[in-house]
């Protein structure tokens, strides 16, 4: 269906009926599986995503010509809430759908939108994010990957790392140094680079939990069309700030939040089954974790209201990122504490208990999407008005 229901209630009712009819079989067996940085059950999730795409649920608020329904932002939010509440498998195209797509909608040319957005919504092309670099750390403006214009093409050389789902990417949106004569924030451009060419080498990285959702990519005289620049040449910094705002805010808030709620329920069940709730210290820790979850939910609701009213997530997205990442890391530690000796062993083939998986993966959450130190600088400078750190 491509026509937008008249009211939000009609949209929600149609969506709930659709989920009830389709979230069955192997999809029901994989409720809540996967996430923005988790490649578990990839093929099942991919099939689920294609089903959503077929019936026009993905990117519902995008214009019809780009594969959406032309729905309202509120109806798009309703989709995310209902999908997360039902525990639908998390989609594979997060980089294109939730991060690059909204950036292209805002900054892209009409030709770029027509070329790339329908392929994203139709689950026909996947994207990787080429931002982080080994030598730059959390200083995104310190990137060294270069792009030089050669006739009608850009020639790209350099290395990117921590590209989520990079092994599945058909294209990479890459931050490149295109001007060395200006300040480091002003000489950056965002280029769109096809992966299937001799000058692009993608290598997966195995993480501490055994997953391979991350990759590093090497560019050696890789090429892309001169037209594949998002925004102005040398003006990529303002473009990337929009992408990072999406990454730290609405794009991942609801899936993470729904997963956290399920984890809290499982943690309380574990403590109850093992008789640990008789311990006043355990009860206090569980209450603190549950209270932290509620604070996070209320803070997320406030930020999403900003998005619904057409605003951009501002510095508050950094506050939220700091809060949930540190909260989840602490909850991961509480999980292994309550598992006790069971947390010290793994199953055959390095099979992890879900709480071991959460503990290990949560160690990275205070780094990716903006490290704690960077988020605190943003809050200090843009919210509290403190002087900038010396360069």
Residue, then its C-alpha position, 0 to 999 in steps of 0.5 A: x500500500x502506498x496511500x497514507x492513512x488519514x489519521x495516525x490511528x489508522x496508520x497504527x492500526x494498519x501497521x499492527x495488523x500487518x505485523x501480526x500477519x507477517x511476524x511469524x515463523x522464522x521472523x517470530x523466532x528471531x524477535x528483537x535480533x540484531x541492531x545498528x552494530x550487530x550482524x546476528x542472523x543477517x539473512x533472516x533480517x535481510x528477508x524481513x527487511x525486504x518484506x517491509x520494503x515490499x509493502x512500503x513500511x520502510x522510510x514511510x515519511x520519504x516522498x513516494x518517488x523515493x520509495x516511501x509513502x509520503x507519510x508524516x514524521x509522526x507516522x514514521x515515529x509510530x512505525x519505529x515504536x510499533x516495530x520495536x515494541x513487537x520485536x521485529x528483527x532489526x533491519x540490515x540497511x541501517x547505514x543507508x536508511x537511518x544515517x546516509x538517507x536523511x543526510x542525502x534528503x537534506x543536502x543532496x542534489x535532485x539527481x543524487x536523491x533520484x539515483x540513490x534513495x529508491x535503491x536504499x528504500x527498496x533494499x537493493x543497495x547497502x551503504x557503509x560509513x567512511x568517517x573514522x581513521x586509525x590515525x585520527x582517533x576521535x578527532x574526525x577533522x584530523x582525517x588524512x584520506x585525500x580526494x583529488x579531482x582528475x578531470x570528471x572524477x575524484x581520486x581517493x587515497x587513504x584508510x577508514x576503519x570501524x565501518x559498520x556492516x562494511x562487508x555488505x556495503x555496495x557504496x561508502x559515503x566517505x569524508x575526504x580531505x579535498x583542500x589542504x590550504x584551509x583550516x582542517x574543518x573547512x577542507x573536507x568533502x563527503x564523497x560517494x564511492x562505489x565499493x566494486x572497483x580495484x581501488x577499494x579493499x574491504x577487510x572485516x574485523x572480528x570483535x571481542x564478542x566474535x562478530x564481524x560487523x566491523x570492517x576497515x577499508x583501504x582506498x588506493x587510487x579509487x575513483x568516483x564521479x565528480x558529481x558524487x559530492x554531497x553538499x559543497x566541495x570543502x563544505x562536508x563538515x556541516x553535512x557530517x554534523x547532520x549525519x552524526x546528529x542522526x546517529x546519536x539521536x533518533x536513528x538508533x534511539x528506539x531500537x536500542x531502547x526496546x532492546x534495553x527494556x527486554x534486557x532489563x526484564x531478563x535481568x530481573x527474571x534471572x535475579x528472581x529465579x536465582x533468589x538474588x532479590x533477597x539481597x538488599x544490595x542486588x535489589x538496590x542495583x536493580x532499582x538503580x538500573x531500572x530507574x536509569x532506563x526510565x530516565x533514558x526513556x523520558x529524555x529520548x521522548x523529549x529529544x524525539x519531540x524536537x525531531x517531530x517538530x522539524x528540528x535537528x537534534x542539538x547538543x542534547x543528542x550528546x547528553x543522551x549518547x553519554x547517558x545511554x552508553x554509560x548506563x548500558x555498560x554498567x548494566x552489562x557489568x551487573x549482568x555478569x555479576x549476577x551470572x556469577x561463575x556462569x559468566x566465566x565460561x562460553x559454549x561450544x564454538x565460542x557461543x555466548x550467553x546473551x548477557x555475556x554478549x551484552x557485557x562484551x559489546x557494551x564496552x564499545x558503546x562509549x566509543x562508537x557514535x562519538x566517544x565519551x570524551x568528545x561528547x563531554x567536550x560538546x556538552x561543555x562547550x555548546x551547553x555550558x559555554x565553557x572555553x574550548x580545549x586548546x588545540 
